Amino acid sequence: MDLGLQGRRALVTGASRGIGAAVALALAAEGARVLAVARDQARLDTVAAACPAGAGSISARTADLAERTAIEGLAGEAATIDVLVLNSGGPPPGPVSEVTDGTWQAQFESMFLSMVRLTRLALPGMRQRRYGRILAVVSSGVVQPIASLGISNALRLAVVGWAKTLAGEVAADGVTVNCIAPGRIATDRIGELDRAAAARSGVSLEEVERQSRAAIPAGRTGEPAEFAALAAFLASSRASYMTGGVLRVDGGMIRGL
């Protein structure tokens, strides 16, 4: 299936590893010209070098999007893009009752306001060209809250509410807005959370991983490329009538309807 992404311009944040890197590569494989943004230049260079030959392209840009000035520095690039993939790092785990005001404020800037600010820069051009795809990477916690990840549960839900509202405002302009909720995808972040869970519970890392797999009907952890395949479809012209949704890539892990 031709997704109609040849020559489209995309900007992917958090693109130096894991889900963000996989999405950048998937879009480039469909012919898009991707600007990969993250804080780690070496990792970004590795992602750019992995761009399939004869496909689109991946260029790297270092920026810490928790800082407003860094987002403003992307204004020129954001004004020209057709696809915006909003992917932020996860917050520290722990009891939500112990989170300080300072941590809440810092994570709100990083996980929520960074997405809002970057979208504001990209939207005018998308609406003028009557084509835009905005994808926000959230978490399975927006459907089924995850213990010890209260910051994520709260702020990812804020993203969902914002995205749903925005979707209704821009749909008539040819711009779609969707959220994608990953379950357990094989990334460094999952490894970090599993090690933290093992330390809290006093069981081995292997046992934590085994218990996690047992809770997934598919019986395994997902691959970043499986998540990225859905992202590429939602970014495409084929998904022009899909907006305002929260789509799951979780192997059946979420039990709710």
N, C-alpha and C positions, 0 to 999 in steps of 0.2 A: 504494500500500500504506500503510495506517495503521500507523505504528510504535508507537502506544500511548504516546507521550511527552507528550501533552497534559497540562499541569499538573505534570509531574514536575519535581523540583528537581535542578539540576546545578551542579557546581563544576568549572571548567576552569582549570588553571594555565598559566602562560606564554601567556596569551590575548590579549596586546596586538598580536600580529602573526603572520604565517605560518600554520603548521598550527594553533596554538592558537586564533587568531582565527577561522579557518575552521570549526573544530569548534564553537566557541561559537555562531557564526551558524547552522550546520546544526542544532544542537539547538534553538535558538530558533525556527527555521523550522518545526520539528515540534511547536511548542507548549510546549516546556520553558521553565522559569524559570531562567535561567542566571546564576550569579555568576562573572564573569570576573575572574581574579586575575593580576596581573603587577606589575612595578615602575614602569611608565611610565603615569602618569595620563592624559596627553594622548592617547596611543595607545589606551588602554582606552576613553576617551570616544568616540573615533572608531569603535571597534568597536561600542560600545553604540548609537551613533546610526545604525549601519547595520542594526540589527535590522529585519527585514521588518515592515511594517505589518500588523496583524491577526493576528500570530503570537504567540509567547511573549514573553519579555522578556529583556533583558540588563542587569544592573547591574554596576558596576565596583567593584573593591576593590584598592587598592595594597598590596603586601606583597612583601618580599624573603624568599622561602621558604628561602634558604640560612641564615636566622637562625631558631633554634628558637622564640624569642619571637614571631616573626611568625606561625608556624604555630599556636602556642597561642592567638593572637588570633583565629584562625578557628574555634575550637572550637564556638562556638554555631551558626554556619552549617553546619559539617561534620556536626553531629549530625542535621541535618534533611534531608540530601541523599539522592537516589536514585541519582545518577550522578556518579562522580568520574573526571575525566580528568586524568591525571598527565603533564604535559609540561614538561620542564626544558630550559634552554638547553644548547647544546653547549659542550664544553670547548675550550681552545686546541689547535690542531694542532701537530705537531712530533714529533721522535723520541721514542719512549716510553722509551728508555734514558736520556734526559736529564731526565725528570720528577722534580722534587724531592719530598721528603716533604710539605712544606707544600702543594704543589699537589695531590698525591694526597688529602690530608686535606680540603682545601677543596672539591674536586670531589666527594668521597665524601659530604660533608654536603649539597651542593647537588643532586647528581644521584641519590643513592640514599636517604640518610636522610630527606630532605624528603618523599619519596614514602611511606616507611614510616610516618613520624610522622603525616602527614595521613590516611593510610588508617586508622591506629589510632583517630583521632577519628571517622571516618565509619562504621566497621564496626558498632559496637553498634546504632545506629539502623537500619541496613540489615538486620541480622539480626533485629531485633525486628519490623520491618515485613515481613520475608520478601521483600524486593526490593532488589537492589543491583547496580549495574554499575560495575566498576572497570576502567578502561582505562589502560594505561601506554604512552606513546609511546616507542619505543626507536629502533633504527636497523637498516639492512641489515647493518651491521657485526656484529650478533649471529649472523648466519648465515655471512657472508663478510667477514672482517675487512678494514678499510679502512686502507691505508698512511697513515702520519702522523696517524692518529686513534686511537692506542693507548689513551688515557684513555677515550674513548668506547667502544671495543671491549670493554674490561675492565668498566667500570661498568654499561654497558647489559646486558651478560651477567649481572651480579649482579642487576639488576632482573628479568630473565627467570627466573632461578632462584628468586628470592623470590616472584614472581607465580605461577609454576607450583605452588609449594608451598602458597601461600595459597589458590589455587583449589580444591585438594583439601580444605582445611579448612573452607571456607564454602559449598561447592556445595549441601549439603543444606539450607542456610538460605535458598536462593533468591538467592544472591549469586554472580555470575560475575566472573571475573578474566581478562582477556586483554591481550596485548601486540600493538601494531601497529607493524610495521617499515616505515618509508618508505624508498623509494629516493631518486632525485633528484627532489625536489619544488621547484617554483619559489618559493623563499623567500629572504629576506635572508641566511640562514645559508649557503645554497648559493653565493650570490654571494661571500660572505666566503671560503669555502673555495676557490672557483675562483681568486680573486685571490691567495690564499696559494700555491696550486699553481703559478700562472703565475710568481710571484716566485721560487719554489724551482727551477723547471725552466728558467727563462729564455726561455720561449715566450710568445706573446701570450695574453691572456685569451680572445680569440676562438678560438684554437686549442685551448685547454684545454676550452672549452665544446663545440667540434666533436667532439673526441675522446670526451668524456663521452657525448654524444648517440649517437655511433657504437657505443658499448658497450651501448646499450639496445635490445632488439629492437623496442620500440614506436617507436623513432626520435625520441623527444622527451622533454622533461622533463614530469613530472606537475604537475597543478594542485592547490593546497591543497584546493579543493572536492572533488576526487576522493578525496583521503584522508579528508576529513570525512564523505563519504557512507558510508564503511565504519564510521567511528566512530559515526555516528548509528544505523546498523543494530545494531551490537553493544551500544549503550546501550538498545536497545528491548526490548519484551516479546517480539518475534519471535525474538530470539536467546537465549532462555532455556535452550537446551540446548547452547550453545557456551561452553566455558570451558577455561582452561588452555592456550590456543593462542597462537601467534605468527603473525599474519596479515600478509602482505606487500602493499604497494602500491608496486610498483617497475617496472611496465612490462616485466617479464621480465628485469630486470637481474641478479638473483641467479642464478648458474649452478647452485648446489647444489640437491639435491632437497629 
